[in-house]
């Protein structure tokens, strides 16, 4: 094995060791974060431990906004089996989420009957990126599924322990076989 490869392996093992030491012997995940919900209450994402989570950056004035209907259907179909959707409004793409938290909640409720948890508006990219989305998109903390958010309605599927297990782009419809099959498989895992 070359010296460069050996050095890379050592670095990865050291980084994993630091992450484990900082997080009480477990790899970091979404459960290490707290967020403000759409009504201004603090929510520990650890409250969702044991559930399969689909995290979506959403917007009210986007060509993909009708995906709210599919997300709500997905949520009502699987919620009794331990599945939840977490919606994170973001105004990062051409100002397509200009509303206040109250306006966003009202829009989602009236137009799409959204009952899954919505959170306060955050930034999902750029210099002011929220730490949760920095974690999700960073190739060091999420090597397999990291990478910049490309547009509204990017989707991260998270396992019961808070680790990202899949990612879907904006064009992936919530009720597509790719997403429903991934959710079904995750729900069957212990």
N, C-alpha and C positions, 0 to 999 in steps of 0.2 A: 504494500500500500504506500502510495507516495506521501511525502511529508505534508503536502498541502491538504490532502484528503484526511490524514490523521489529525492535523490541526483543526480542520473543520468539524470532525467528529467530536474532538475534545471540547471545542467551543459550544457546540449544540448540547452536549451532555452537561457542561457547566451552566449554561443558560437554563436548562431544564431543572438543574439542581437548585439554582437561585429561585426560580419560580416556585418550586416545591417548598423550599424553606420559607419563603414569604407567605405562602398560602396554606400553611399548616400541613404540608405533605401532600397536597393535591395540586394538579395542574389548574391554572386559572381558567375561568369560564364566565358566562354571563351572570352567574349567581353571585359574583363578587361585586356587582354594581347595584346602586340604588338610583331610582329615577323619579321624577315628578310626574304624576299622572295628569290627565287633561283637566282635572278639577283642582289641581294644586296640592294634592297629597303626596307625601313621600312614600314610595313603594320599593321595598327590597326585592330585587329580582330573585333572591333566594326563596321567596314565597312560591316560585314556580318550579322549585326543585321537585323532581319526580314526574314532571309533565314534559311532553314533547311540545316545543315552542316554534312557531313560525314568526320571525321578526321581519317587519316590512316598513320601509320608509315610504310614507304616503303623502299625497297632495290632492287638494280639492279641485284644481283647475288644470288638470293634465289630461292628455289623451288616454292615459291608462286609468283615470279615476273610476270608470265603470267597474274596475276590478274589485272595488269595495263590495259589490253584490256577490261576486264569487268568493271573496274572502269570508263574508258573513255566512254564506252557505257552507263553506268548508268548516268554519268554526262550529256551526250548529250541528253538522253531521258528526264531527269527531269529539266534541268537547266532553261528552259523557264517558269517553274512553281515555281521558287524560291528555287532551290536546288543547292548546290555547294559541291564539294569535295576539301578538303585541304590535300595535300600530304606532309608528313614530312620525308624526307630521314634520316635514322639513321644507324650507323655502329655498333650497339650494339650486334649483333648476328653473331658470327663466321666471322667477317670481311666481311659481305655480301654487304656492301655499301662503298667500298674503294675509290670511285671516288671523284673528286672535284665537286663543285656545277655546273660548266660549263659542266663537263663530264656527270654528272647525267642528266642535262637538255637535252643535246644532245642525250643521250641514250633513254630517255623517248620519245622525239619527233620523232626520227628516227625509233625506233622499235615499238612504240605503239601509236603514234600520240597524245600524251597526251596534252590536251588543258586546263585541270583544273589547278588551282593554285598549284604550287610547292614552297616549302620553302627551305631555306638553311638547310644544314645538321645539325642535333641536336642530343643530347643524350636523349633517352627515358627511361633510367633506370640507376641505379647505383649512385655513389657519385656525378657525374657531370650531373645528370638528369636536363633537362631544366625545368624552373618553370611552364610552361604550362603543361608538362607531369606530373610534381609533383602534380599539381592541379587535373588533370584527374585521376590519379591513387591513390591518397590519400583517404583512407576510411573516413577521417573526412570531406574533401571538396566534396567528391563524394561517399557517403556511399553505394548507391545502385549498382554502377557500377565501383567502385574503385578496385584496385588490380594491381599487377605488370603486365607490358607488358610481354607476354609470348614468343613472337617471332615477326618477321616482319609481316606486314599486319594485325595488330589488328585494329579494327574499332570502333570509338565512333560516335554515332548519336546524334546530338545536336539540340535542338528546336530553335525557332525564338528568344528566349530571352537569348540564350547562355548556357542553362542547358543541361547536358547529360541525354538523355532519353532512350538510349539503347547501348549495347556494343556487338560486335561480334568478335570471335577469328579469327586466321589466316586461319583456314580451311573453314570458311564461305565465299563462293564465292560471289562476288559483285552482281551477277544477281540471287542469290538464292531467293526463295520465302520469306524466313525469312527477308532478307534485303529489298527487294522491297516492301513487305507488310508493313514493319515498316516505310519506306520512304513515301509510299502512305498515311498511317495513319497520319504521322506527317504533310504532306502537306495539309491535310484536316483540321487540327487544326488551329484555328485563331492565 
